[in-house]
Amino acid sequence: MTFKHLPLALAASLSLMAAPAVAETVLKIATDSGAKGSDTGNAIESWAKKIEEGTNGEIKFEIFYQNELGGQQETFDLLMAGDVDLMLNWPMTSYDQRISLLYVPYMFTNWEDGLKAYSADGWLTQAMSLIYEDQGLEFLGAWPEGFNGIGTKGGHALTAGDAAKFKVRVPPIFPFTETAQALGYQTAAIDWGELYSAIQTGIVGGDAANIIFYDLTYFPDLLTDWTSTRTQLITGVLTANAESLESLSEAHQQVIRQAAKEVMEARFAAAEAANAADAEKWKALGHAFIEPSEAEMAEMVRTVREKVWPLMEPVLGEELTALIHANASVN
């Protein structure tokens, strides 16, 4: 390079040095149920990775797994406050009881009806989107875990009389207590993070809310029986704090929404098979896996609907109640 060209080269160098760097945004993403390496932990990692790739690294993440930010209620509080930006969570009803629409017992009795309702344009997705909007959240998609059941220690129950012998944990969310009691169980509302010690010390003798994955993963040494009552199709929700989302560019918002859709669709394809595989692992431990007969299941459905659905109407309102009656599975 000659001295004659030096000023031009220096100017070009200074110009490059002065060029503004692309701002990097760091968001917090969390799950309230699932350690690193679990299905839910893997799901938020996948969601974060898709977003980072889709924004060419302009959005980065801090990732938090269950109990790292507190219990279920505390973590949901952080989402509501915008201290967590994105979340795969099991929504608490403390801010709006209508969120309990997700937990209506025996709304579905088969996978086909449930997945159709939770699809991108399904009736339940549309209803939940409006409820979430009122709370400053955006419902980005369902993440179905599967049909739940009741894990117990030292036996199981298929009648209300037998169920009365067991005191089981329910999450502090309406209407889990009412549902288990309708089936005849004694109940205690206990946060997820305290459940192991509660079973270990005999405060409760079972878990009456979760899909088999959780009892298999966390309590295989404490519980011996698992009854597939299928009272709820348990579904996590891919959620954004609306203010956090709207603070981003429209392009980045769309990347987040599309990534959530891809994570949701992947789970839709895998959930039923994952549940079946976990049931086999449970049985391989020598534990009892109980499938109620058609007659036993029909009696559970009838009893719970008769006792619990009327309690939900004042909470949900006439419009949502009508939606349930119009779309619930027919036995």
N, C-alpha and C positions, 0 to 999 in steps of 0.2 A: 504494500500500500504506500503511495506517495504522500508527502506532506500536503499536497494539493487536495487529496481526498479525505484527509484526517478530519476536518471540521464536519463534513457530511456524515462520516462514520460515527463521530462523537454525538452528533445531533440525533442520529438514528438510535444509538444506544441509550441516550437520555430519554428519548421518546418511549422506548420499550420499558424503561425503568419507571416512567411516570404513568404507564397505562394502569388503570384501576383493576385490581384483582376481583374476580367474581366472588361475591359474598357467599360464605358457607353458612347454612342454617342448621342448627343442631336441635332436633326434636327429641322428646322423651316418649318412648313406647313401652307399654307394660302389659302384663297379664296378672290377674289376681288369683289364678288357679293353674299351677303348672310350673315345675322347676325347669331349669335348663336341661335340655335333652328330652323333655316330655313332648307330646304332640302339640300342646298349646305353646310351649316354649319354642318349638321348631316353627310353629306357624307365625309367631311375631317376628322371629328372625328372618323367615322367608319374606314376610311383608316388608320389613325394613330393607332387606337386600334388593327387592324389586324396585322400591322407591329410590334408593341410592343409585341404582343402575339407570333407572328411567329419568333421573334428573342429572345424570353425568356427574354424580358426586356432589352436587350443589346442596343436597339435603343429606345430613348424617344423623346418626341416632345414638342415644344412650338407651340401653335395653335393660328392663327390670322384670324379674321373674317373681313368682308368688312369695309373699311375705317380705320382700326386700324393701317395700315402701309401706308396709303395715298390712293389716287384715283386709278382707274384702271391702268392708265399708270405708275404711280409711283410704284405700286406693281409689275407690270410686269417688270419694270426696275430692281427691287430687285431680281427677279427670274433670269433674264439674267445675273446679276452680281454675282450670287451665294450667295447672302445674304438671299435669301429664297431658300430652297432646293427642296421642293415639293409644288405643287400648283394645285388647281382646278380653272381654270381661263377661261376668255373669251378673247382669244388672241388679242393683239394689233398688228397692221400692221406696226408700226413705224420702226421695224428692217428689215422686209422683206415683201414687198407688196404681195408676193405670199401666205402669210398666209390668205389673203382675199379669197382664195379658199373656206374657210369654210363659207363665207358669200355670195356666189353667189346667187342672188335671183331667186326663182322658179327653183332651181336645182332639188328639189323634191316637189311633190304635194301630196304625201301620205306617211304614216308611213312605209309601207313595203319597199319601195325603199330607204328611208333614213336610216333605221336601217340596211339594208343589206350593204349599202355603208360604214357605220361606224362600222361594225363588225370587229373582230380582224384581219381577212384576207380580208376585204372589199377594194374596189379600192380606196376609199377616205382615209381610214386609211393608206394604203400603200403610197399614194402620200404625205400626211401630215407628215408621219414619215421621209421621205427624206428631206422635207423642214425644219422640226424641227432640224434634224441632222446638217444641214448647220448652224444653229443658236446656236449650243452648247446646245440644249435641247433634251430631249427624250419624244416622244409622247407615253404615256402609255395607252391611251384609251380615247374614247369619253364618255361624260356624257350628253346624250340628254335631254334637258329640254322640248322641244316641239315646235310646230309651233307658230310663233309670230303673232301679229296683231297690231292694232292701237287704243289706248285708247284716247278718246277725251272728251271735256267738252261742254255740251249744244248741242249735236247733233252728227251726223256722216256723212260719205260720202261713196257713192258707185260709183261715177263718178268723173272724173277729175275736172269737173266744180264745183261740191260741195266740193271737197277736197281743192280747192283753197281758201276756206273760213277759213281754219285752218292752224295755224303755229304749227308744232309739233317738239318735240325734237328727234334728232337722236344722237347716240354715235359718237365720233370722229374717226370713223373707215370706211374706204372705203369698200363697196359701199352703206352704209346705206343712206347717203344723196341723192345719185343719184337714189336709189330705190324709196324713198318717193317722190322725185320730179317727177319721171316718172309717179307716180300715181296721180300727180297734187297738192301735198301738198307744202306749204311753210315750210322751215326747219330751225332749229338752232342746231348746234353741241354743246352739253352740256354734261359735265361729269356726270356720274350717281349720285355721291354724292351731286350734286347741283340741281338735277332735281326737288325735292319737292318745293324748294323756287322759282324755275323758273315757275312752274305751278301756285303756290300760288300768285305770283306777276303779273302774266299775260304775262311774257316774252314769254311763249309758252302756247298753249291750249291743249296740248296732248303729248303722248309718242308713238313714232313710231318705236319701235324696239323689245320690250319685249314680252315674253309669258304672259298670263293673270295673272299668279301667282304674278308677281311683281306689276302690277297695282292694283290688288286686295289687296295685302298686304300693299303697301306703299301709295297708292293714292285713296282709296275708298271714301274719303271725298272730293276729288278734281275732279275726272273724273266721267262721267255719262254714257258713251257709250264705247263699245269695239267691234271693227270690226275685224272679223277673216280673215284677208287678206292672211295669211299663206305664206308670202313672203320668209321666211327662216325657216329652221328647226334649231332652236337655240341650240347650243351644246357647253357645257363647255368641257374643255380638262384636263385630268389628266396628269400632266406634271412634269418632273424632270429636274433640272439643271444637264446636263450630267457630268460635272466635280464633282459635289457633289455626284452623284450616283456612279461614277467610283472610288471614294475614299474609298468606302465601300468594304467589302469582297464580293466575288462572291455569296456566300450563302445569304448574306443580300440583295444584289441587286435583287436576284430572289424572295425573300420574298416581296419586295416592288412591283415588277412587278406583282406577283400573286395577291397581295392584291388589286392593282389597277384594275386588270381584274375582281375580284369579285365585287368591287364597281361599275364598269361599267355594269356588267351583271345584277346586282340588279336594277340599274336605267333603263336599257332597258326594264325590265319587268314591271316597275312601271310608266314610264313617261306618256304614253297615258291616262291611267286611272286617273293619278294625274291632267292632263290638263282638263279632262272632269269634275272632281269633282270641280275644281276651277271655271269653267264656271258656274256650278250650284250655287256656293256660290255668285258669282257676280250677277246673276239674282235674288237670294234671297234678295239682298240688294235693289232691285227695280231698278237696272241699266239695260240698254239695251245691249243685246248681239246679234250681227248681223252676221248671216251666209250668205255670198253672194250666189246668185243662181249659177247654173252651168254656165250659159251664162255670168254672171257678173265676175265670177272667170276666165273663159276662156279669157275674154277681158283683165283682169288684167295681166294674165300670158303672153299673146301675147304682150301687150304694154311694159311691163317691160323687157322681153327678147329682144325685138327689140331695146329698147333704152339703156339698161345697159350692156347686154352681149358684144357688140362691144367695150365698154369702158374697159372691163376687159381683153381682149386679149393681149394688149400691156403689161399689168401688169403681167399676168399669164404666157404668152408665148404660143407657138403653141402646145406643148405637153400637157399641162394641159387643154388648151382650147379644144383640141380634146377629152380628157377624159370626159369633161363635156358633150359635144355633144353626145358622145357615150353612156353615162350612165344616163343622165337626164330623169326624169319622162316624159312619153308620155301622153299628155292630150287627 
